[in-house]
Amino acid sequence: MANPLLNDKAFAKAVEKTPEQAGWAAPKGGSATDSSTTWNAPITDGPVSPWRSANPMTANGAMSATLFLMVLLVGAATFGWSSVQTVTDGNVSAGSIPSWAFTAMIVGFVSVIIATFKPTAARFLAPVYALAEGAVVGAISKVFNIQYPGIVLQAVGATIGVFVVMLTLYRTGILRVTDKFRRIVIGATLGLAAFYLFSFIVSLFGSSLIPTGSSGMSIGFSVLVAGLAAMNLALDFDFIDKAEAAGAPKHMEWFAALGIMVTLVWLYLEILRLLAKMRDR
């Protein structure tokens, strides 16, 4: 997950120690007649191996967890799809989002927030997110597909294509996740989240700041957001590699899988909106 709390600085902070936190019986050195500012070299037992979990996570384990969550999401999406009723008015067909979708969306959002601050619960919360958000995605997809026949298959194919391309670019080293890259992507993601929140508040008063329709600005905005979602996939891959190298505990596989699922759902919905705008032109 593109989580600002889980980065290289967080890993370093976990093992950092101040002079006051030195090992037990660490002598100050010097004799009783020495100045209080005189220090001898501290006693050392040699290099210390970094901490590793007895049952560490692996990249393969994270991918297996991701596939399991994907199965749950697709199953829930099937339910959400079938729950949408098609209403026909003359030659125009439309679908309405079920009333339970908003509740399911809140459940998925809360699951992610709790897992972010308590990764040990990710093994339980990740399936909850996949089921709740999957049902919502299925319902939204059906509504779009009624208005734009075939658009869902296009969006799914594009999402899979972006995932494969980003994974290939990352694995081949063409795309490198540096500290600067990470800061830019996380900063842009948090900025976009703040913009969406502010836009939601403004919309309560009858205005909208998010570009809509099929204008060039609206399509450009969707392309920018979809591109940002794709860049977050690179952060997810990098997090998995770094967590595996650090010997993170096994439950982090579910946390990493949850992060990938959140990014993929975001990416899919943005691509779906982008394709809809392009069809309206």
ZAFIGU-420108 format. One record per residue (C-alpha): x, y, z; residue in one letter. Coordinates in nm, 3 decimals, padded with zeros to 5 digits. Layout:
<rs>
@xx X	yy Y	zz Z	aa a
...
</rs>
This chain:
<rs>
@xx 00.000	yy 00.000	zz 00.000	aa m
@xx 00.113	yy 00.356	zz -00.061	aa a
@xx 00.126	yy 00.413	zz 00.312	aa n
@xx 00.329	yy 00.715	zz 00.433	aa p
@xx 00.368	yy 00.547	zz 00.773	aa l
@xx 00.551	yy 00.246	zz 00.627	aa l
@xx 00.865	yy 00.360	zz 00.448	aa n
@xx 01.242	yy 00.342	zz 00.485	aa d
@xx 01.240	yy 00.602	zz 00.764	aa k
@xx 00.988	yy 00.396	zz 00.960	aa a
@xx 01.206	yy 00.085	zz 00.934	aa f
@xx 01.513	yy 00.284	zz 01.040	aa a
@xx 01.328	yy 00.445	zz 01.331	aa k
@xx 01.231	yy 00.103	zz 01.464	aa a
@xx 01.594	yy 00.005	zz 01.520	aa v
@xx 01.735	yy 00.347	zz 01.606	aa e
@xx 01.874	yy 00.391	zz 01.959	aa k
@xx 01.990	yy 00.700	zz 02.140	aa t
@xx 02.296	yy 00.703	zz 02.375	aa p
@xx 02.059	yy 00.683	zz 02.671	aa e
@xx 01.915	yy 00.362	zz 02.524	aa q
@xx 02.249	yy 00.182	zz 02.506	aa a
@xx 02.270	yy -00.182	zz 02.602	aa g
@xx 02.263	yy -00.299	zz 02.961	aa w
@xx 02.573	yy -00.226	zz 03.172	aa a
@xx 02.721	yy -00.004	zz 02.902	aa a
@xx 03.015	yy 00.161	zz 03.085	aa p
@xx 03.094	yy 00.529	zz 03.054	aa k
@xx 03.463	yy 00.445	zz 03.061	aa g
@xx 03.747	yy 00.642	zz 03.218	aa g
@xx 03.867	yy 00.648	zz 03.577	aa s
@xx 03.741	yy 00.827	zz 03.881	aa a
@xx 03.997	yy 01.104	zz 03.828	aa t
@xx 03.905	yy 01.159	zz 03.463	aa d
@xx 03.706	yy 01.458	zz 03.353	aa s
@xx 03.335	yy 01.403	zz 03.320	aa s
@xx 03.373	yy 01.479	zz 02.951	aa t
@xx 03.625	yy 01.197	zz 02.895	aa t
@xx 03.484	yy 00.882	zz 02.735	aa w
@xx 03.639	yy 00.555	zz 02.637	aa n
@xx 03.520	yy 00.346	zz 02.345	aa a
@xx 03.217	yy 00.140	zz 02.451	aa p
@xx 03.244	yy -00.234	zz 02.482	aa i
@xx 03.102	yy -00.416	zz 02.185	aa t
@xx 03.021	yy -00.777	zz 02.112	aa d
@xx 03.073	yy -00.725	zz 01.740	aa g
@xx 02.820	yy -00.676	zz 01.464	aa p
@xx 02.461	yy -00.747	zz 01.548	aa v
@xx 02.238	yy -00.923	zz 01.299	aa s
@xx 01.922	yy -00.730	zz 01.210	aa p
@xx 01.598	yy -00.847	zz 01.368	aa w
@xx 01.402	yy -01.093	zz 01.158	aa r
@xx 01.075	yy -01.266	zz 01.230	aa s
@xx 01.087	yy -01.639	zz 01.298	aa a
@xx 00.820	yy -01.675	zz 01.028	aa n
@xx 00.891	yy -01.392	zz 00.781	aa p
@xx 00.673	yy -01.280	zz 00.494	aa m
@xx 00.761	yy -01.352	zz 00.131	aa t
@xx 00.672	yy -01.188	zz -00.198	aa a
@xx 00.512	yy -01.513	zz -00.314	aa n
@xx 00.300	yy -01.521	zz 00.000	aa g
@xx 00.186	yy -01.164	zz -00.063	aa a
@xx 00.093	yy -01.253	zz -00.421	aa m
@xx -00.100	yy -01.560	zz -00.302	aa s
@xx -00.292	yy -01.346	zz -00.055	aa a
@xx -00.362	yy -01.095	zz -00.333	aa t
@xx -00.505	yy -01.367	zz -00.558	aa l
@xx -00.725	yy -01.493	zz -00.274	aa f
@xx -00.858	yy -01.142	zz -00.214	aa l
@xx -00.916	yy -01.102	zz -00.586	aa m
@xx -01.131	yy -01.416	zz -00.590	aa v
@xx -01.337	yy -01.277	zz -00.301	aa l
@xx -01.370	yy -00.941	zz -00.474	aa l
@xx -01.487	yy -01.095	zz -00.802	aa v
@xx -01.739	yy -01.312	zz -00.618	aa g
@xx -01.875	yy -01.012	zz -00.429	aa a
@xx -01.878	yy -00.808	zz -00.750	aa a
@xx -02.098	yy -01.073	zz -00.910	aa t
@xx -02.347	yy -01.028	zz -00.627	aa f
@xx -02.331	yy -00.648	zz -00.659	aa g
@xx -02.380	yy -00.672	zz -01.036	aa w
@xx -02.689	yy -00.892	zz -01.003	aa s
@xx -02.846	yy -00.662	zz -00.741	aa s
@xx -02.872	yy -00.365	zz -00.980	aa v
@xx -03.215	yy -00.327	zz -01.135	aa q
@xx -03.238	yy -00.203	zz -01.493	aa t
@xx -03.500	yy 00.066	zz -01.556	aa v
@xx -03.605	yy 00.135	zz -01.916	aa t
@xx -03.771	yy 00.461	zz -02.016	aa d
@xx -03.851	yy 00.446	zz -02.384	aa g
@xx -03.526	yy 00.366	zz -02.563	aa n
@xx -03.310	yy 00.472	zz -02.266	aa v
@xx -03.196	yy 00.221	zz -02.004	aa s
@xx -03.043	yy 00.308	zz -01.670	aa a
@xx -02.947	yy 00.139	zz -01.346	aa g
@xx -02.958	yy 00.256	zz -00.986	aa s
@xx -02.702	yy 00.185	zz -00.713	aa i
@xx -02.857	yy -00.030	zz -00.434	aa p
@xx -02.917	yy 00.139	zz -00.101	aa s
@xx -02.674	yy -00.093	zz 00.078	aa w
@xx -02.381	yy 00.016	zz -00.140	aa a
@xx -02.302	yy 00.322	zz 00.072	aa f
@xx -02.285	yy 00.111	zz 00.388	aa t
@xx -02.060	yy -00.142	zz 00.217	aa a
@xx -01.834	yy 00.140	zz 00.101	aa m
@xx -01.802	yy 00.269	zz 00.458	aa i
@xx -01.721	yy -00.083	zz 00.582	aa v
@xx -01.444	yy -00.116	zz 00.325	aa g
@xx -01.302	yy 00.228	zz 00.406	aa f
@xx -01.301	yy 00.164	zz 00.782	aa v
@xx -01.133	yy -00.173	zz 00.728	aa s
@xx -00.847	yy -00.005	zz 00.541	aa v
@xx -00.806	yy 00.267	zz 00.805	aa i
@xx -00.790	yy 00.016	zz 01.091	aa i
@xx -00.547	yy -00.209	zz 00.903	aa a
@xx -00.325	yy 00.091	zz 00.828	aa t
@xx -00.271	yy 00.158	zz 01.198	aa f
@xx -00.291	yy -00.208	zz 01.306	aa k
@xx -00.129	yy -00.426	zz 01.036	aa p
@xx -00.167	yy -00.739	zz 01.250	aa t
@xx -00.541	yy -00.724	zz 01.184	aa a
@xx -00.494	yy -00.717	zz 00.806	aa a
@xx -00.540	yy -01.094	zz 00.772	aa r
@xx -00.899	yy -01.047	zz 00.894	aa f
@xx -00.976	yy -00.702	zz 00.756	aa l
@xx -00.840	yy -00.760	zz 00.404	aa a
@xx -01.112	yy -01.020	zz 00.322	aa p
@xx -01.374	yy -00.786	zz 00.472	aa v
@xx -01.253	yy -00.510	zz 00.241	aa y
@xx -01.252	yy -00.740	zz -00.063	aa a
@xx -01.610	yy -00.852	zz 00.001	aa l
@xx -01.749	yy -00.508	zz 00.086	aa a
@xx -01.570	yy -00.314	zz -00.185	aa e
@xx -01.622	yy -00.591	zz -00.438	aa g
@xx -01.999	yy -00.566	zz -00.399	aa a
@xx -01.983	yy -00.189	zz -00.448	aa v
@xx -01.756	yy -00.219	zz -00.753	aa v
@xx -01.990	yy -00.478	zz -00.904	aa g
@xx -02.291	yy -00.252	zz -00.863	aa a
@xx -02.109	yy 00.051	zz -01.006	aa i
@xx -01.983	yy -00.157	zz -01.299	aa s
@xx -02.336	yy -00.273	zz -01.384	aa k
@xx -02.465	yy 00.086	zz -01.385	aa v
@xx -02.184	yy 00.193	zz -01.621	aa f
@xx -02.230	yy -00.112	zz -01.842	aa n
@xx -02.602	yy -00.042	zz -01.886	aa i
@xx -02.524	yy 00.307	zz -02.014	aa q
@xx -02.209	yy 00.208	zz -02.205	aa y
@xx -02.237	yy -00.156	zz -02.316	aa p
@xx -01.907	yy -00.343	zz -02.306	aa g
@xx -01.724	yy -00.076	zz -02.108	aa i
@xx -01.663	yy -00.304	zz -01.809	aa v
@xx -01.465	yy -00.558	zz -02.012	aa l
@xx -01.259	yy -00.274	zz -02.156	aa q
@xx -01.190	yy -00.133	zz -01.809	aa a
@xx -01.097	yy -00.474	zz -01.667	aa v
@xx -00.864	yy -00.542	zz -01.959	aa g
@xx -00.700	yy -00.200	zz -01.927	aa a
@xx -00.653	yy -00.246	zz -01.552	aa t
@xx -00.488	yy -00.585	zz -01.599	aa i
@xx -00.271	yy -00.438	zz -01.873	aa g
@xx -00.155	yy -00.150	zz -01.654	aa v
@xx -00.078	yy -00.390	zz -01.369	aa f
@xx 00.132	yy -00.617	zz -01.594	aa v
@xx 00.316	yy -00.321	zz -01.748	aa v
@xx 00.396	yy -00.164	zz -01.410	aa m
@xx 00.513	yy -00.498	zz -01.268	aa l
@xx 00.734	yy -00.555	zz -01.573	aa t
@xx 00.882	yy -00.204	zz -01.555	aa l
@xx 00.952	yy -00.252	zz -01.185	aa y
@xx 01.101	yy -00.600	zz -01.211	aa r
@xx 01.326	yy -00.509	zz -01.504	aa t
@xx 01.457	yy -00.203	zz -01.320	aa g
@xx 01.331	yy 00.041	zz -01.583	aa i
@xx 01.117	yy 00.202	zz -01.314	aa l
@xx 01.313	yy 00.258	zz -00.993	aa r
@xx 01.141	yy 00.357	zz -00.671	aa v
@xx 01.381	yy 00.611	zz -00.521	aa t
@xx 01.318	yy 00.821	zz -00.211	aa d
@xx 01.239	yy 01.120	zz -00.433	aa k
@xx 00.995	yy 00.916	zz -00.644	aa f
@xx 00.828	yy 00.785	zz -00.329	aa r
@xx 00.791	yy 01.133	zz -00.179	aa r
@xx 00.642	yy 01.274	zz -00.499	aa i
@xx 00.387	yy 00.994	zz -00.543	aa v
@xx 00.282	yy 00.988	zz -00.177	aa i
@xx 00.259	yy 01.369	zz -00.167	aa g
@xx 00.050	yy 01.378	zz -00.486	aa a
@xx -00.176	yy 01.099	zz -00.355	aa t
@xx -00.238	yy 01.276	zz -00.024	aa l
@xx -00.295	yy 01.603	zz -00.210	aa g
@xx -00.551	yy 01.435	zz -00.436	aa l
@xx -00.726	yy 01.282	zz -00.135	aa a
@xx -00.746	yy 01.627	zz 00.027	aa a
@xx -00.882	yy 01.772	zz -00.298	aa f
@xx -01.152	yy 01.502	zz -00.319	aa y
@xx -01.249	yy 01.563	zz 00.044	aa l
@xx -01.270	yy 01.940	zz -00.009	aa f
@xx -01.470	yy 01.886	zz -00.329	aa s
@xx -01.714	yy 01.663	zz -00.140	aa f
@xx -01.767	yy 01.933	zz 00.123	aa i
@xx -01.821	yy 02.196	zz -00.147	aa v
@xx -02.065	yy 01.967	zz -00.330	aa s
@xx -02.290	yy 01.974	zz -00.023	aa l
@xx -02.355	yy 02.339	zz -00.109	aa f
@xx -02.441	yy 02.267	zz -00.471	aa g
@xx -02.103	yy 02.321	zz -00.637	aa s
@xx -01.849	yy 02.078	zz -00.785	aa s
@xx -01.474	yy 02.126	zz -00.821	aa l
@xx -01.401	yy 01.792	zz -00.993	aa i
@xx -01.406	yy 01.826	zz -01.373	aa p
@xx -01.695	yy 01.631	zz -01.523	aa t
@xx -01.833	yy 01.569	zz -01.868	aa g
@xx -01.633	yy 01.491	zz -02.179	aa s
@xx -01.429	yy 01.808	zz -02.203	aa s
@xx -01.056	yy 01.797	zz -02.263	aa g
@xx -00.989	yy 01.917	zz -01.907	aa m
@xx -01.211	yy 01.646	zz -01.761	aa s
@xx -01.043	yy 01.370	zz -01.964	aa i
@xx -00.700	yy 01.509	zz -01.881	aa g
@xx -00.785	yy 01.506	zz -01.511	aa f
@xx -00.894	yy 01.140	zz -01.531	aa s
@xx -00.575	yy 01.048	zz -01.717	aa v
@xx -00.368	yy 01.222	zz -01.448	aa l
@xx -00.550	yy 01.042	zz -01.164	aa v
@xx -00.528	yy 00.703	zz -01.337	aa a
@xx -00.156	yy 00.761	zz -01.392	aa g
@xx -00.111	yy 00.843	zz -01.023	aa l
@xx -00.292	yy 00.522	zz -00.930	aa a
@xx -00.056	yy 00.329	zz -01.159	aa a
@xx 00.247	yy 00.490	zz -00.990	aa m
@xx 00.111	yy 00.372	zz -00.655	aa n
@xx 00.139	yy 00.015	zz -00.783	aa l
@xx 00.516	yy 00.067	zz -00.804	aa a
@xx 00.516	yy 00.175	zz -00.438	aa l
@xx 00.321	yy -00.138	zz -00.348	aa d
@xx 00.575	yy -00.362	zz -00.526	aa f
@xx 00.863	yy -00.179	zz -00.359	aa d
@xx 00.702	yy -00.213	zz -00.016	aa f
@xx 00.670	yy -00.589	zz -00.062	aa i
@xx 01.036	yy -00.623	zz -00.161	aa d
@xx 01.159	yy -00.410	zz 00.129	aa k
@xx 00.936	yy -00.585	zz 00.383	aa a
@xx 01.057	yy -00.925	zz 00.263	aa e
@xx 01.422	yy -00.815	zz 00.280	aa a
@xx 01.369	yy -00.680	zz 00.632	aa a
@xx 01.220	yy -01.010	zz 00.749	aa g
@xx 00.880	yy -00.861	zz 00.829	aa a
@xx 00.637	yy -01.094	zz 01.008	aa p
@xx 00.401	yy -01.320	zz 00.815	aa k
@xx 00.091	yy -01.107	zz 00.872	aa h
@xx 00.246	yy -00.833	zz 00.655	aa m
@xx 00.165	yy -01.046	zz 00.350	aa e
@xx -00.201	yy -00.966	zz 00.407	aa w
@xx -00.124	yy -00.600	zz 00.468	aa f
@xx 00.069	yy -00.583	zz 00.140	aa a
@xx -00.209	yy -00.770	zz -00.043	aa a
@xx -00.464	yy -00.525	zz 00.096	aa l
@xx -00.254	yy -00.238	zz -00.032	aa g
@xx -00.246	yy -00.383	zz -00.384	aa i
@xx -00.622	yy -00.443	zz -00.377	aa m
@xx -00.693	yy -00.083	zz -00.272	aa v
@xx -00.474	yy 00.047	zz -00.554	aa t
@xx -00.627	yy -00.187	zz -00.814	aa l
@xx -00.984	yy -00.090	zz -00.718	aa v
@xx -00.889	yy 00.278	zz -00.739	aa w
@xx -00.719	yy 00.226	zz -01.075	aa l
@xx -01.014	yy 00.029	zz -01.218	aa y
@xx -01.272	yy 00.289	zz -01.117	aa l
@xx -01.063	yy 00.572	zz -01.263	aa e
@xx -01.019	yy 00.384	zz -01.591	aa i
@xx -01.393	yy 00.313	zz -01.596	aa l
@xx -01.468	yy 00.683	zz -01.559	aa r
@xx -01.209	yy 00.774	zz -01.819	aa l
@xx -01.355	yy 00.535	zz -02.076	aa l
@xx -01.704	yy 00.669	zz -02.008	aa a
@xx -01.589	yy 01.026	zz -02.070	aa k
@xx -01.417	yy 00.924	zz -02.391	aa m
@xx -01.735	yy 00.754	zz -02.517	aa r
@xx -01.933	yy 01.072	zz -02.454	aa d
@xx -01.716	yy 01.273	zz -02.692	aa r
</rs>
